[in-house]
Amino acid sequence: MLPYYLLIGASLAGAPLLDRRPRYRWGYLLVMGLACWLLASLRYVTGFDYRFYESAFHTIAASGLDGAGWSEPGYLLLNLAVSLLCDDYRVFLFVFHFLLTFLVFAWIGRYSKSPWLSVYLFLTLQYFALSMNFLRQALAAAIVLWAYPFLKSRRFLPSCGVVLLAACFHRTALIMLPLCFLLSLPPSRLHYGLAALAAGTAYFLMDPLIQVAVTLVPKYQHYLTEKYWQGNSFLYVLLPLGCFLFSLPLLRRTERAGPDAPLLANAMFYSLLIQLFITRHFILERLSIYVAIFSLLALPEAALAPCKRCSSKVRTGVLIVGAFAYFLFAVSQGFHGVYPYHGIWSRAITP
């Protein structure tokens, strides 16, 4: 666990550093990005899907384009490109995590008002852990982040283009196609009420809807018998609920801030709606990742938003404590199979 605690401590050290010397913003992100990149790349059998992706890499290296039957084309081509250089899964991990880390940290550097807090949330809210388990989906989510500037300016075609690129790494990113429109709508009681009504209807009609879906696409039939198809506790809804409630200052700000302001608040709202479905079928949580990851921007923005009742320092402190509490909960539950961390130096003692 020590590597994770050191990373979290280093992210918090950015608070006084960037407060006194804002010009070190990119230097801080470079150091933290390098640390995350190396830690993720040097892991060994850390992550539930580690062996699956290792086997997939060697299968693709051996079969070439014939490996396309099991994976999305973007991820397939990435495996092929690396395998042409070196038939070593470790090299693939270095390349993969470099791409993912660059996409996330460059995005934070470009758009976050509090880079250190965004990095801290990346570590504690389990997006770093996600990147060491759900490789394809984590990279797809990192790509979706770059739809943000187009969503702000309501340029739907470029936004959809980014989503389609992300879908080349994981098909579930296609859920962002309708969300690109919904996220840009002004928050209102009518908007949120209709969205909640639609989600509630889908929640209670989920099983018959899924039966129709797997009839049309039989390849996903096996999910219905796996453990991840079971419902999970409402305890897992507390995080998205907390993120939405914490982002409420963004809703109040929209009246003064123009048409761009609703985007992040809407992302937290739709993340909450989608994650409610894990109480029916846990695997559906994956669909929420593409909007939930915007919390890396939304929560710092909410913490810094003007508020007469509570200072930004107090709200930042609450956010830090809450996020760390969630990290400890994730550790206790063994999220993504990355706790504790095992590096390549553990190979001799790892089966």
MOCOR-V689402 format. One record per pair of residues at least 12 apart in sequence whose ideal C-beta (glycine too) atoms are under 10 Angstrom apart, sorted by the first residue. I is the first residue (numbers start at 1). GAP is how many residues later the second one is. Records with the same first field share a line. If there is no record, write none. Layout:
I: GAP, GAP
This chain:
1: 330, 338, 339, 340
2: 338, 339
3: 32, 35, 36, 39, 40, 337, 338, 340
4: 35, 119, 120, 124, 125, 323, 327, 334, 335, 336, 337
5: 118, 322
6: 29, 33
7: 25, 28, 29, 32, 112, 113, 115, 116, 117, 121
8: 111, 112, 115, 116, 120, 312, 315, 316, 319
9: 111
10: 18, 21, 22, 25, 26, 106, 109, 110, 113
11: 17, 21, 24, 25, 104, 105, 106, 107, 108, 109, 110, 111, 112, 113
12: 104, 105, 107, 108, 111, 308, 312
13: 15, 18, 19, 103
14: 14, 15, 17, 18, 100, 101, 102, 103, 104, 105, 106
15: 99, 101, 102, 105, 301, 305
16: 100
17: 99
18: 96, 97, 98, 99
19: 95, 97
22: 93
24: 91
25: 83, 84, 87, 90, 91
26: 79, 80, 83, 89
28: 77, 81, 87, 88, 91
29: 75, 76, 77, 79, 80, 83, 86, 87, 89, 90
30: 75, 79
32: 69, 73, 76, 83, 84, 87, 88, 90, 91
33: 65, 68, 69, 71, 72, 73, 75, 76, 86
34: 64, 67, 71
35: 66, 84
36: 61, 64, 65, 68, 69, 83, 86, 87, 92, 95, 96
37: 56, 57, 59, 60, 61, 62, 63, 64, 65, 68
38: 56, 59, 60, 63, 305
39: 58, 62, 89, 93, 302, 304
40: 53, 54, 56, 57, 58, 60, 61, 88, 89, 91, 92, 98, 298, 301
41: 49, 50, 51, 52, 53, 54, 55, 56, 57, 60, 91, 302, 303
42: 48, 51, 52, 55, 299, 300, 301, 302, 303
43: 47, 50, 54, 89, 295, 298, 299, 300, 301, 303
44: 46, 49, 297, 298, 299, 300, 301, 302, 303, 306
45: 292, 297, 299, 301, 302, 305, 306
46: 83, 86, 87, 290, 291, 292, 293, 294, 295, 296, 297, 298, 300, 304
47: 82, 83, 84, 85, 86, 87, 88, 289, 290, 291, 295
48: 84, 85, 86, 286, 287, 288, 289, 290
49: 83, 84, 85, 86, 87, 287, 288
50: 39, 43, 82, 83, 85, 287, 288, 292
52: 81, 83
53: 18, 22, 26, 36, 39, 40, 43, 80, 81, 82, 83
54: 35, 36, 38, 39
55: 34
56: 14, 15, 19, 20, 23, 33, 36, 79, 80
57: 21, 22, 23, 25, 26, 30, 31, 32, 33, 34, 35, 36, 39
58: 21, 25, 29, 30, 31, 34
59: 12, 20
60: 15, 16, 17, 18, 19, 20, 22, 23, 32
61: 18, 19, 21, 22, 23, 25, 26, 27, 28, 31
62: 21, 25
63: 17
64: 12, 16, 19, 20
65: 12, 15
67: 12, 13, 16
68: 12
71: 65, 98, 99
72: 64, 68, 94, 95, 96, 97, 98, 99, 101
73: 94, 95, 96
74: 62, 65, 66, 69, 91, 92, 93, 94, 95, 96
75: 21, 60, 61, 62, 64, 65, 93, 94, 95
76: 92, 93
77: 91, 92
78: 14, 17, 18, 21, 57, 58, 61, 90, 91
79: 13, 16, 17
81: 14
82: 12, 13, 14
90: 254
92: 43
93: 39, 42, 251
96: 35, 39, 40, 42, 43
97: 34, 35, 38, 41, 42
99: 40, 43, 44
100: 27, 28, 30, 31, 32, 35, 38, 39, 40, 41, 42, 43
101: 21, 27, 30, 41
102: 40
103: 35, 36, 38, 39, 40, 41, 42, 43
104: 14, 15, 18, 23, 24, 27, 34, 35, 37, 38, 41, 189, 192
105: 13, 14, 17, 37
106: 36, 39, 40
107: 35, 36, 38, 39, 41, 42, 186, 189, 190
108: 13, 14, 37, 188, 189, 192
110: 35, 36, 38, 39
111: 34, 35, 37, 38, 41, 185, 186, 190
112: 184, 185, 188, 189
113: 184, 187, 188, 190, 191, 192
114: 183, 185, 186, 187, 189, 190, 198, 202, 205
115: 181, 185
116: 184
117: 179, 182, 183, 184, 186, 187, 199, 202, 203, 206
118: 177, 178, 179, 180, 181, 182, 183
119: 177
120: 176, 179, 180, 199, 200, 203, 204, 207
121: 122, 172, 174, 175, 176, 177, 178, 179, 198, 199, 202, 205, 206
122: 171, 173, 174
123: 200, 201, 204
124: 195, 196, 198, 199, 200, 201, 202, 203, 204, 206
125: 114, 118, 167, 168, 170, 171, 174, 197, 198, 201, 202, 205
126: 113, 166, 197, 200, 201, 203, 204, 205, 209, 210, 212
127: 14, 15, 162, 165, 166, 168, 169
128: 208, 210
129: 198, 201, 202, 206, 207, 208, 209, 210, 212
130: 156, 159, 163, 205, 206, 208
131: 205, 207
132: 204, 205, 206, 209
133: 202, 203, 204, 205
134: 36, 38, 152, 155, 202
135: 34, 35
136: 30, 32, 33, 34, 35, 36, 37
137: 29, 32, 33, 34, 35, 36, 149, 150, 152, 153
138: 31, 32, 151, 155, 198
139: 27, 29, 30, 31, 34
140: 23, 25, 26, 27, 28, 29, 30, 31, 32, 33, 34, 36, 149, 150
141: 25, 28, 29, 31, 32, 35, 145, 148, 149, 150, 151, 152, 153
142: 24, 27, 151
143: 19, 20, 21, 22, 23, 24, 25, 26, 27, 30, 147
144: 15, 18, 19, 21, 22, 23, 25, 26, 29, 31, 32, 35, 36, 145, 146, 147, 149, 150
145: 17, 21, 145, 148, 149, 151, 152
146: 12, 13, 16, 19, 20
147: 12, 13, 14, 15, 16, 18, 19, 26, 29, 32, 33, 36, 143, 147
148: 14, 35, 115, 116, 119, 146, 149
149: 13, 111
150: 12, 13, 30, 34
151: 25, 28, 29, 30, 32, 33, 109, 112, 113, 115, 116, 143
152: 31, 32, 107, 108, 109, 110, 111, 112
153: 31, 106, 107
154: 26, 27, 29, 30, 105, 106, 109
155: 25, 29
156: 21, 24, 25, 28
157: 23
158: 22
159: 17, 18, 20, 21, 22, 24, 25
160: 14, 16, 17, 20, 21
162: 14, 18
163: 12, 13, 14, 16, 17, 127
164: 12, 13
166: 124
170: 116, 119, 120
172: 112, 114, 115, 116, 117, 118
173: 114, 116, 117
174: 113, 116
175: 95, 99, 111, 112, 113, 114, 115, 116
176: 111, 114, 115
179: 87, 88, 91, 95, 108, 111, 112
182: 13, 84, 85, 87, 88, 109
183: 79, 80, 81, 82, 83, 84, 86, 87, 108, 111
184: 75, 76, 78, 79, 82
185: 77, 78, 81
186: 68, 69, 73, 75, 76, 80
187: 63, 64, 65, 67, 68, 74, 75, 76, 78, 79, 82
188: 63, 66, 74
191: 71, 75, 78
192: 59, 74, 77, 78, 81
195: 71, 74, 75, 78
196: 73, 76, 77, 80
198: 75
199: 71, 73, 74, 75, 77, 78
200: 73, 76
202: 71, 74, 75, 78
203: 70, 73, 74, 76, 77
204: 76
206: 71, 74, 75, 78
207: 17, 73, 74
210: 13, 14, 19, 70, 71, 74
211: 13
223: 58, 60
224: 57
226: 56, 57
227: 55, 56
228: 50, 53, 54, 55, 56, 57, 58
229: 51, 52, 53, 54, 55
230: 48, 50, 51, 52, 53
231: 46, 47, 48, 49, 50, 51, 53
232: 43, 45, 46, 47, 48, 49, 50, 51, 52, 53
233: 45, 46, 49
234: 42, 44, 45
235: 44, 94, 98
236: 39, 40, 42, 43, 46, 49, 93, 97
237: 35, 38, 39, 40, 41, 42
238: 37, 84, 88, 91
239: 32, 33, 36, 53, 56, 83, 84, 86, 87, 90, 91
240: 28, 29, 30, 31, 32, 33, 34, 35, 36, 38, 45, 48, 51, 52, 55
241: 27, 30, 31, 34, 35
242: 26, 30, 57, 76, 77, 80, 81, 83, 84
243: 24, 25, 26, 28, 29, 32, 49, 51, 52, 55, 56, 59, 76, 79, 80, 83
244: 21, 23, 24, 25, 26, 27, 28, 29, 31, 51, 54
245: 23, 27, 57
246: 22, 49, 52, 53, 56, 57, 69, 72, 73, 76
247: 17, 18, 19, 20, 21, 22, 24, 25, 47, 48, 51, 52, 54, 55, 56, 58
248: 17, 20, 54, 57, 59
249: 16, 52, 53, 54, 55, 56, 57, 58, 60, 61, 63, 66
250: 12, 13, 14, 15, 16, 17, 18, 48, 49, 51, 52, 55
251: 13, 14, 15, 17, 18, 51, 54
252: 13, 53, 54, 55
253: 12, 48, 49, 52, 53, 54
254: 12
256: 50
257: 48
261: 40, 44
263: 31, 34, 35
264: 27, 30, 31, 32, 33, 34, 35, 36, 37, 38
265: 29, 33, 36, 37
266: 25, 28, 32
267: 23, 24, 25, 26, 27, 28, 30, 31
268: 23, 24, 26, 27, 30, 31, 34
269: 22
270: 18, 20, 21, 22, 24
271: 16, 17, 18, 19, 20, 21, 22, 23, 24, 27
272: 16, 19, 20
273: 15, 18
274: 12, 13, 14, 15, 16, 17, 18
275: 12, 13, 14, 16, 17
276: 12
295: 28
299: 16, 17, 20, 23, 24
300: 12, 16, 19
302: 13, 14, 17
303: 12, 13, 14, 15, 16, 17
304: 12
327: 12
